[in-house]
Amino acid sequence: MSDYHYVIGPGDTLHIGVWQNPDLSSTVTVRPDGRISAPLVQGVQAAGLTSDQLASAIRESMSKYVRDPVVTVVVSDFHGALGQQVSIVGAATKPQSIPYRDKMTVLDAMIAAGGLTPYANGNAAVLIRAGKSYSLHLDDLLRGGKMGDNVPLLPGDTIVIPQGWF
């Protein structure tokens, strides 16, 4: 079992369910300031919390109006806080930042980024983690199938893929 818990970020879509109170249930998007508004809940901080922590905060806010509300929060569209994303930059087909998922690997990130461009120098790629750089051999992994190069990723990692000489 993993200790990883997804942290809500701006842009995430959340479904808030209130048991036996369908009028209080809603689907909301986390605003750029990290807050949400829903029935009986205005401006609650959501970014930086797990879904369980947010459900507890909403439950506390609603308890002023509803006796013992049972609240669940489900994240249905993930973006994640910036520190919870993995960025793929440079000569990827679709450079982007993607939400980190538990047990994510370099191969998962490269599939999301559509692989390498024809001009990428994949074996000169670099993984940047906490200010340190590590060599990646993406050509060996993606074109040669060498799974030893499929290393685990962590939230906040950046994969930099340089362009090779034409």
C-alpha positions as protocol buffer text, in pm:
chain_id: "A"
residue {
  index: 1
  type: MET
  ca { x: 0 y: 0 z: 0 }
}
residue {
  index: 2
  type: SER
  ca { x: 126 y: 346 z: -88 }
}
residue {
  index: 3
  type: ASP
  ca { x: 161 y: 653 z: 130 }
}
residue {
  index: 4
  type: TYR
  ca { x: 101 y: 886 z: -166 }
}
residue {
  index: 5
  type: HIS
  ca { x: -210 y: 1105 z: -141 }
}
residue {
  index: 6
  type: TYR
  ca { x: -311 y: 1329 z: -429 }
}
residue {
  index: 7
  type: VAL
  ca { x: -302 y: 1698 z: -341 }
}
residue {
  index: 8
  type: ILE
  ca { x: -572 y: 1917 z: -497 }
}
residue {
  index: 9
  type: GLY
  ca { x: -457 y: 2204 z: -716 }
}
residue {
  index: 10
  type: PRO
  ca { x: -604 y: 2497 z: -912 }
}
residue {
  index: 11
  type: GLY
  ca { x: -803 y: 2383 z: -1213 }
}
residue {
  index: 12
  type: ASP
  ca { x: -901 y: 2048 z: -1062 }
}
residue {
  index: 13
  type: THR
  ca { x: -1268 y: 1953 z: -1095 }
}
residue {
  index: 14
  type: LEU
  ca { x: -1423 y: 1823 z: -774 }
}
residue {
  index: 15
  type: HIS
  ca { x: -1751 y: 1647 z: -707 }
}
residue {
  index: 16
  type: ILE
  ca { x: -1877 y: 1730 z: -359 }
}
residue {
  index: 17
  type: GLY
  ca { x: -2136 y: 1484 z: -236 }
}
residue {
  index: 18
  type: VAL
  ca { x: -2347 y: 1543 z: 73 }
}
residue {
  index: 19
  type: TRP
  ca { x: -2527 y: 1226 z: 179 }
}
residue {
  index: 20
  type: GLN
  ca { x: -2906 y: 1258 z: 181 }
}
residue {
  index: 21
  type: ASN
  ca { x: -2875 y: 1623 z: 69 }
}
residue {
  index: 22
  type: PRO
  ca { x: -2866 y: 1622 z: -313 }
}
residue {
  index: 23
  type: ASP
  ca { x: -2937 y: 1997 z: -319 }
}
residue {
  index: 24
  type: LEU
  ca { x: -2605 y: 2055 z: -142 }
}
residue {
  index: 25
  type: SER
  ca { x: -2407 y: 1823 z: -370 }
}
residue {
  index: 26
  type: SER
  ca { x: -2225 y: 1993 z: -657 }
}
residue {
  index: 27
  type: THR
  ca { x: -1942 y: 1979 z: -906 }
}
residue {
  index: 28
  type: VAL
  ca { x: -1696 y: 2267 z: -883 }
}
residue {
  index: 29
  type: THR
  ca { x: -1364 y: 2374 z: -1031 }
}
residue {
  index: 30
  type: VAL
  ca { x: -1085 y: 2492 z: -803 }
}
residue {
  index: 31
  type: ARG
  ca { x: -1028 y: 2860 z: -878 }
}
residue {
  index: 32
  type: PRO
  ca { x: -681 y: 2998 z: -962 }
}
residue {
  index: 33
  type: ASP
  ca { x: -661 y: 3128 z: -603 }
}
residue {
  index: 34
  type: GLY
  ca { x: -701 y: 2770 z: -478 }
}
residue {
  index: 35
  type: ARG
  ca { x: -1048 y: 2819 z: -331 }
}
residue {
  index: 36
  type: ILE
  ca { x: -1391 y: 2674 z: -411 }
}
residue {
  index: 37
  type: SER
  ca { x: -1748 y: 2783 z: -356 }
}
residue {
  index: 38
  type: ALA
  ca { x: -2044 y: 2547 z: -330 }
}
residue {
  index: 39
  type: PRO
  ca { x: -2389 y: 2556 z: -168 }
}
residue {
  index: 40
  type: LEU
  ca { x: -2345 y: 2672 z: 196 }
}
residue {
  index: 41
  type: VAL
  ca { x: -1968 y: 2685 z: 143 }
}
residue {
  index: 42
  type: GLN
  ca { x: -1801 y: 3005 z: 23 }
}
residue {
  index: 43
  type: GLY
  ca { x: -1431 y: 3054 z: -42 }
}
residue {
  index: 44
  type: VAL
  ca { x: -1302 y: 2735 z: 121 }
}
residue {
  index: 45
  type: GLN
  ca { x: -932 y: 2668 z: 57 }
}
residue {
  index: 46
  type: ALA
  ca { x: -902 y: 2350 z: -152 }
}
residue {
  index: 47
  type: ALA
  ca { x: -558 y: 2369 z: -315 }
}
residue {
  index: 48
  type: GLY
  ca { x: -291 y: 2200 z: -109 }
}
residue {
  index: 49
  type: LEU
  ca { x: -537 y: 1963 z: 61 }
}
residue {
  index: 50
  type: THR
  ca { x: -620 y: 1598 z: 0 }
}
residue {
  index: 51
  type: SER
  ca { x: -981 y: 1510 z: -79 }
}
residue {
  index: 52
  type: ASP
  ca { x: -1028 y: 1378 z: 277 }
}
residue {
  index: 53
  type: GLN
  ca { x: -892 y: 1701 z: 427 }
}
residue {
  index: 54
  type: LEU
  ca { x: -1119 y: 1911 z: 204 }
}
residue {
  index: 55
  type: ALA
  ca { x: -1422 y: 1696 z: 290 }
}
residue {
  index: 56
  type: SER
  ca { x: -1349 y: 1760 z: 658 }
}
residue {
  index: 57
  type: ALA
  ca { x: -1324 y: 2138 z: 601 }
}
residue {
  index: 58
  type: ILE
  ca { x: -1652 y: 2140 z: 405 }
}
residue {
  index: 59
  type: ARG
  ca { x: -1820 y: 1926 z: 672 }
}
residue {
  index: 60
  type: GLU
  ca { x: -1709 y: 2177 z: 937 }
}
residue {
  index: 61
  type: SER
  ca { x: -1839 y: 2471 z: 733 }
}
residue {
  index: 62
  type: MET
  ca { x: -2173 y: 2302 z: 657 }
}
residue {
  index: 63
  type: SER
  ca { x: -2229 y: 2191 z: 1015 }
}
residue {
  index: 64
  type: LYS
  ca { x: -2344 y: 2547 z: 1094 }
}
residue {
  index: 65
  type: TYR
  ca { x: -2646 y: 2482 z: 871 }
}
residue {
  index: 66
  type: VAL
  ca { x: -2685 y: 2101 z: 849 }
}
residue {
  index: 67
  type: ARG
  ca { x: -2676 y: 1856 z: 1137 }
}
residue {
  index: 68
  type: ASP
  ca { x: -2388 y: 1607 z: 1105 }
}
residue {
  index: 69
  type: PRO
  ca { x: -2334 y: 1634 z: 727 }
}
residue {
  index: 70
  type: VAL
  ca { x: -2160 y: 1338 z: 563 }
}
residue {
  index: 71
  type: VAL
  ca { x: -1939 y: 1489 z: 291 }
}
residue {
  index: 72
  type: THR
  ca { x: -1726 y: 1320 z: 26 }
}
residue {
  index: 73
  type: VAL
  ca { x: -1496 y: 1487 z: -223 }
}
residue {
  index: 74
  type: VAL
  ca { x: -1396 y: 1312 z: -545 }
}
residue {
  index: 75
  type: VAL
  ca { x: -1143 y: 1464 z: -784 }
}
residue {
  index: 76
  type: SER
  ca { x: -1274 y: 1397 z: -1135 }
}
residue {
  index: 77
  type: ASP
  ca { x: -1039 y: 1607 z: -1351 }
}
residue {
  index: 78
  type: PHE
  ca { x: -680 y: 1628 z: -1233 }
}
residue {
  index: 79
  type: HIS
  ca { x: -430 y: 1908 z: -1279 }
}
residue {
  index: 80
  type: GLY
  ca { x: -264 y: 1909 z: -938 }
}
residue {
  index: 81
  type: ALA
  ca { x: -62 y: 2168 z: -756 }
}
residue {
  index: 82
  type: LEU
  ca { x: 254 y: 2269 z: -945 }
}
residue {
  index: 83
  type: GLY
  ca { x: 469 y: 2077 z: -699 }
}
residue {
  index: 84
  type: GLN
  ca { x: 257 y: 1768 z: -770 }
}
residue {
  index: 85
  type: GLN
  ca { x: 313 y: 1775 z: -1146 }
}
residue {
  index: 86
  type: VAL
  ca { x: 577 y: 1623 z: -1370 }
}
residue {
  index: 87
  type: SER
  ca { x: 697 y: 1847 z: -1653 }
}
residue {
  index: 88
  type: ILE
  ca { x: 825 y: 1725 z: -1989 }
}
residue {
  index: 89
  type: VAL
  ca { x: 1002 y: 2000 z: -2184 }
}
residue {
  index: 90
  type: GLY
  ca { x: 1211 y: 2026 z: -2499 }
}
residue {
  index: 91
  type: ALA
  ca { x: 1195 y: 1786 z: -2793 }
}
residue {
  index: 92
  type: ALA
  ca { x: 889 y: 1588 z: -2684 }
}
residue {
  index: 93
  type: THR
  ca { x: 601 y: 1560 z: -2929 }
}
residue {
  index: 94
  type: LYS
  ca { x: 369 y: 1735 z: -2680 }
}
residue {
  index: 95
  type: PRO
  ca { x: 574 y: 1914 z: -2410 }
}
residue {
  index: 96
  type: GLN
  ca { x: 351 y: 1960 z: -2106 }
}
residue {
  index: 97
  type: SER
  ca { x: 305 y: 1931 z: -1733 }
}
residue {
  index: 98
  type: ILE
  ca { x: 101 y: 1633 z: -1618 }
}
residue {
  index: 99
  type: PRO
  ca { x: -38 y: 1544 z: -1277 }
}
residue {
  index: 100
  type: TYR
  ca { x: 181 y: 1304 z: -1084 }
}
residue {
  index: 101
  type: ARG
  ca { x: 26 y: 962 z: -1024 }
}
residue {
  index: 102
  type: ASP
  ca { x: 139 y: 709 z: -767 }
}
residue {
  index: 103
  type: LYS
  ca { x: 415 y: 484 z: -904 }
}
residue {
  index: 104
  type: MET
  ca { x: 454 y: 697 z: -1219 }
}
residue {
  index: 105
  type: THR
  ca { x: 761 y: 624 z: -1431 }
}
residue {
  index: 106
  type: VAL
  ca { x: 951 y: 798 z: -1710 }
}
residue {
  index: 107
  type: LEU
  ca { x: 770 y: 576 z: -1963 }
}
residue {
  index: 108
  type: ASP
  ca { x: 431 y: 692 z: -1832 }
}
residue {
  index: 109
  type: ALA
  ca { x: 537 y: 1056 z: -1870 }
}
residue {
  index: 110
  type: MET
  ca { x: 674 y: 1001 z: -2219 }
}
residue {
  index: 111
  type: ILE
  ca { x: 354 y: 829 z: -2332 }
}
residue {
  index: 112
  type: ALA
  ca { x: 156 y: 1130 z: -2205 }
}
residue {
  index: 113
  type: ALA
  ca { x: 394 y: 1360 z: -2396 }
}
residue {
  index: 114
  type: GLY
  ca { x: 353 y: 1161 z: -2718 }
}
residue {
  index: 115
  type: GLY
  ca { x: 713 y: 1038 z: -2728 }
}
residue {
  index: 116
  type: LEU
  ca { x: 1011 y: 1208 z: -2887 }
}
residue {
  index: 117
  type: THR
  ca { x: 1021 y: 1430 z: -3194 }
}
residue {
  index: 118
  type: PRO
  ca { x: 1224 y: 1294 z: -3488 }
}
residue {
  index: 119
  type: TYR
  ca { x: 1501 y: 1542 z: -3400 }
}
residue {
  index: 120
  type: ALA
  ca { x: 1522 y: 1466 z: -3028 }
}
residue {
  index: 121
  type: ASN
  ca { x: 1846 y: 1349 z: -2872 }
}
residue {
  index: 122
  type: GLY
  ca { x: 1673 y: 1122 z: -2623 }
}
residue {
  index: 123
  type: ASN
  ca { x: 1988 y: 967 z: -2481 }
}
residue {
  index: 124
  type: ALA
  ca { x: 2106 y: 1314 z: -2375 }
}
residue {
  index: 125
  type: ALA
  ca { x: 1785 y: 1380 z: -2179 }
}
residue {
  index: 126
  type: VAL
  ca { x: 1804 y: 1489 z: -1818 }
}
residue {
  index: 127
  type: LEU
  ca { x: 1579 y: 1436 z: -1517 }
}
residue {
  index: 128
  type: ILE
  ca { x: 1586 y: 1735 z: -1283 }
}
residue {
  index: 129
  type: ARG
  ca { x: 1481 y: 1653 z: -927 }
}
residue {
  index: 130
  type: ALA
  ca { x: 1521 y: 1887 z: -632 }
}
residue {
  index: 131
  type: GLY
  ca { x: 1789 y: 2090 z: -812 }
}
residue {
  index: 132
  type: LYS
  ca { x: 1999 y: 1788 z: -914 }
}
residue {
  index: 133
  type: SER
  ca { x: 2032 y: 1646 z: -1267 }
}
residue {
  index: 134
  type: TYR
  ca { x: 2031 y: 1280 z: -1363 }
}
residue {
  index: 135
  type: SER
  ca { x: 2099 y: 1135 z: -1708 }
}
residue {
  index: 136
  type: LEU
  ca { x: 1814 y: 964 z: -1891 }
}
residue {
  index: 137
  type: HIS
  ca { x: 1849 y: 739 z: -2194 }
}
residue {
  index: 138
  type: LEU
  ca { x: 1512 y: 793 z: -2359 }
}
residue {
  index: 139
  type: ASP
  ca { x: 1616 y: 658 z: -2701 }
}
residue {
  index: 140
  type: ASP
  ca { x: 1723 y: 334 z: -2534 }
}
residue {
  index: 141
  type: LEU
  ca { x: 1394 y: 317 z: -2345 }
}
residue {
  index: 142
  type: LEU
  ca { x: 1149 y: 424 z: -2615 }
}
residue {
  index: 143
  type: ARG
  ca { x: 1319 y: 296 z: -2929 }
}
residue {
  index: 144
  type: GLY
  ca { x: 1528 y: 14 z: -2786 }
}
residue {
  index: 145
  type: GLY
  ca { x: 1292 y: -118 z: -2519 }
}
residue {
  index: 146
  type: LYS
  ca { x: 1554 y: -110 z: -2242 }
}
residue {
  index: 147
  type: MET
  ca { x: 1325 y: -108 z: -1938 }
}
residue {
  index: 148
  type: GLY
  ca { x: 1621 y: -47 z: -1704 }
}
residue {
  index: 149
  type: ASP
  ca { x: 1595 y: 316 z: -1815 }
}
residue {
  index: 150
  type: ASN
  ca { x: 1231 y: 335 z: -1698 }
}
residue {
  index: 151
  type: VAL
  ca { x: 1298 y: 503 z: -1363 }
}
residue {
  index: 152
  type: PRO
  ca { x: 1032 y: 606 z: -1110 }
}
residue {
  index: 153
  type: LEU
  ca { x: 930 y: 971 z: -1100 }
}
residue {
  index: 154
  type: LEU
  ca { x: 842 y: 1192 z: -807 }
}
residue {
  index: 155
  type: PRO
  ca { x: 612 y: 1494 z: -784 }
}
residue {
  index: 156
  type: GLY
  ca { x: 793 y: 1806 z: -907 }
}
residue {
  index: 157
  type: ASP
  ca { x: 1030 y: 1622 z: -1145 }
}
residue {
  index: 158
  type: THR
  ca { x: 1117 y: 1777 z: -1481 }
}
residue {
  index: 159
  type: ILE
  ca { x: 1233 y: 1583 z: -1787 }
}
residue {
  index: 160
  type: VAL
  ca { x: 1441 y: 1795 z: -2028 }
}
residue {
  index: 161
  type: ILE
  ca { x: 1486 y: 1655 z: -2379 }
}
residue {
  index: 162
  type: PRO
  ca { x: 1744 y: 1833 z: -2596 }
}
residue {
  index: 163
  type: GLN
  ca { x: 1723 y: 1853 z: -2971 }
}
residue {
  index: 164
  type: GLY
  ca { x: 1998 y: 1671 z: -3158 }
}
residue {
  index: 165
  type: TRP
  ca { x: 2193 y: 1793 z: -3459 }
}
residue {
  index: 166
  type: PHE
  ca { x: 2004 y: 1772 z: -3786 }
}
